[in-house]
Amino acid sequence: MTTIVSSVARLGRPTGPRARLFALQSLAELRGHLRAPDFATATIALPIVLYMIFGAPRATEPIAGGGTFGQFAMVGFAIYGVISVVLFGLGSMVAGERGRGYLRLLRVTPLPLTAYFGAKLVFALLASGLIVGLLGLAGVVTGAGMPLGSWIAVVGVLSIGGLALAPIGFLVGFLARPGSASAVALLLLFPLGLSAGTFMPVSELPDILQRVAELTPTYHLAQLARWAAGYGLGVQPLIDVVWVIGGAALAGLIVALTYRRLVGRQFA
């Protein structure tokens, strides 16, 4: 983050097209995450490790409705990885930057606020695609049998899904205390993963939990991902798309109001 602050400061406030500032901020955002071994280990590697533990031993086992258990596990842990990117890669990072005063420091640079948040979205898009792609390679190695075209579709759905879920991460970053943001993210990770059917099909949950899960954007994003994988029985993709887009729009509105009322006073 300090790299981009010094870089944009040298450009001078009157100069430098917005596109260049956005590119510099995006590059700094990616470098910052790649240099953080805790992020790479916890967010990128963990879904793959979980798949190798729980999915790989039964990778070729057929399941009801077509496909294999390995395919189901690949998609489930891919969704888990996308949620982790949103909660930890966005939520915890924004809370930490807010606590350290980075956003206040940006006031003396020509960096627009849109570039700051846009760079976060670029990171969410790329990190989500990376995790899903690596899980696809793990599925190939273990013989899960996912067709290449289907997995490319899953990569596309979940990469864009990372953008749709990004407002959840921003809310964590705005509302949680910097020292407790990771704990808040961890508390949200399990229920959101459960509603997406990461660890078990949602149909196996108690009725009340099924009803609650169906109201979450992660449930509908998971439905879309499994439909793209070719084995989502009874999925209505248009309805799921509406739910995901509607949830993203509502969460984005809440983020904007939260920023304006609680956060913007500090550094805008």
N, C-alpha and C positions, 0 to 999 in steps of 0.2 A: 504494500500500500504506500509506504514512504517513497518507493521508486516512482510511482506514478505522480505523487504530489510534487516531487522535485522536477520531474520531466515536464509536467504541464505548466509549472511555475516558470520554467525557462522559456516556454513558448510566449508568455506574455498574455495578458487578458485580452487585448484587442485583436490578436492574431490567432491563426490556427483554425482551420475549418473544424466544424463539429465532428465530422466523420473521422478525422485524424485523432481527435481527443477520445472519441469512443473506441477507436482501435487500440490506442495506447492503454486505456483503462481496461479493456478486455484482456489484452496481453498481460498486464500486471496482475489482473485477477487470476488468470490461469497459472501464472508463475507462482503466485502466492500459495495456491492450493497444492501445486506439485511439490513445492519445497516443504510442505508440512507432512511429515511421515505419519502423524496420527490420522490425518484425513485419508491418506492413501490406504492405510491399513484398515481403519474402521469402516470407511464408506465404500471403497472400491473392492477391497479384498474380501471383506466379510461375507457378502452375498455369494461369492464363488465358493468360499470355504463351506458355508452352510449347504450349498448344493452338493458339494463333493461328499459331505457327511450324510445328508438325509436323502438326496435324490439319486446320486450315482449308484449306490448299491442296488436300486430297483429301477434303473434307467430304462431298461427294455421291457418292463412289466406292463402288459396292456391294461387299460382302465376302461370303465364303462363310458360309452359315448364316443369311443375312438381315441386314438393316440396312445401314448405311453405315460407311465408315471414320471419318467424323466422329463418329458415335455411339460407336464403339469408343474413339476418342481422348478424347471427352468424359468417359466413365466412367473411363477409365484415369487421366486427369489429376485427376479429382475424387477418386479414391482417394489419389493422390499428395498432394493438398492436405490430406486428412484425416490422413494419416500425418504430414505436416509440422506440423499443428496439435498433434498429440499429442507429437511429439518436441521441437519448439521452443517452442510456446506453453505446454506444460505442463513438459516435462523441463528445458529451459534456464531457464525462469522459476523453477521450484521450487529448482533448484540455486543460482541467483543469490540468491534470498531466503534460502535456508539459509546461504549464505556471508556475507550481510550482517547476519545475526542477527535478521531479521524474525520468524522463528518463536519465537525466544527472547523477543522483545519482546511477542509476543501473550500471553505468560503473565500479564502484568499487566492484561489486558483481559478483559471477560466473553465474548469471542468463543470459542465452542466449536470444537474441532478439526474436528468434522464440518462446521461452516459453512465453514471455510477450504477443506477439500477439496471440499465440495459446490459452492462457488462456482467452483472450477476445472473441475468437471464441467459446470456451466452454460455456462461459456465454451467448452469443447470442443464441446458440443452446438450452440451458436449459431454458432460460427466454422465448424464443419464444414458446417452448413446454408447459411451465407452463401457459402462457396466453391463448393459444388455448385450453388446457385442462380445465381451469376454465370456459371458455366460453361454452364449451361442457356441463359442469354441469349446468350452467345457462340455457342452452337450454332445458335440461331435466326437470328442475324445472318449466319452463314456457310452457312446452308441445310443443316445436318446432318440435319434431318428427324426429330428425336426428338418423338414425340407428347407433348403436355402431361401427360396422365395418367401416362405411363411415367416422365417425368422427375420428377414429383412423388413417385412411388414410389421413385425413385433417391435423391432428397433425403431421404426418410424413412429409407431403409435406411442411408445413409452418415452421417446425423446421429446415429442411434442407434449406428452402428458406431464413431463417434468416442468414445462412452462406453465401448464394449467394449474399445477399444484404449488407453484412458486409463491403465490400470495400467502399460503399457510406458513412458509418459512419466514417471510417478511414480518408476519404478525408475531411470530416467536421472537424475532430479532428486535422488534419495537417494544413489545410488552414485557418480556422477561428481563430480569436483572442480568447484567453481563456474567456474574459469577454463577448464576443458576440456569442459564439458557440451555446448557447441555443436558441438565437434569430434566428440564421441561420438555426438550426435544425427545429424550428417551421415554418419558411418560406418554408422549403422543405416538411414538413409533409403533408400539405394540398394538394398540387398538386400531390404528389406521391400517397396519399390516394385516390384522385379523379381519377387518372389514373387506380387505382385498383378497381374502382367501389364500394368504401366503403360506400359512402353516397347515390349514385344513380347508376343505370346501365350506363355503358359507352355509350351504344347505345342511351341514352337520351341526351348526350352532343351535342353541335354544331359539325358539320362535321369536322372543322379544329381541334377542341380539340380531337375528336375521333382519327384522324390520328396521332396526337402527342402522345396520350395515348398509341397507339399500338406500339410505338417505345420504350416504357419504360419497364424495367424488372419487375416492379411491376404489370403492366397489365398482362403479361404472367404468372407470379406467381399466380395471382388471378384466371386466367383461369384454371390453373392446380388445384388449391384448389377447385374450383367449380366443376371441372370434378371429382375430388376425392370424393366430396360430393354427386355426382350422379345426378346433375341437370344442368350441363354445356352444353347447347345445342350448337351444331356446333363447339365444342372445338376440336382442333387437338393437342393432348398432345405432340406428338413427336416434332412438330414445336415449341410449347411453351417451352419444355425442352431445345431445341437448343438455343432459345432466352435467356432463363435464364442463361444457362451455358456460352453462348457467352458474355452476358452482364457482368457476374461475372468475366470472364477472362479479358475482356477489362478494367473493373474498377480496377481489381487487378493489372494489368500492370501500369495503371495510378497512383495507390497508390505507387507502388514500385518506379516509376520514381520521384514522388513527394517527397517521403521520401529521396531518394538519393540526389536530387538537393536542396530541401528546408529545410528538417528537419534533415537529417542525419548529416549535418555539425555541428549541435548544440550538439549532444550527442552520436554520433557513431564514 
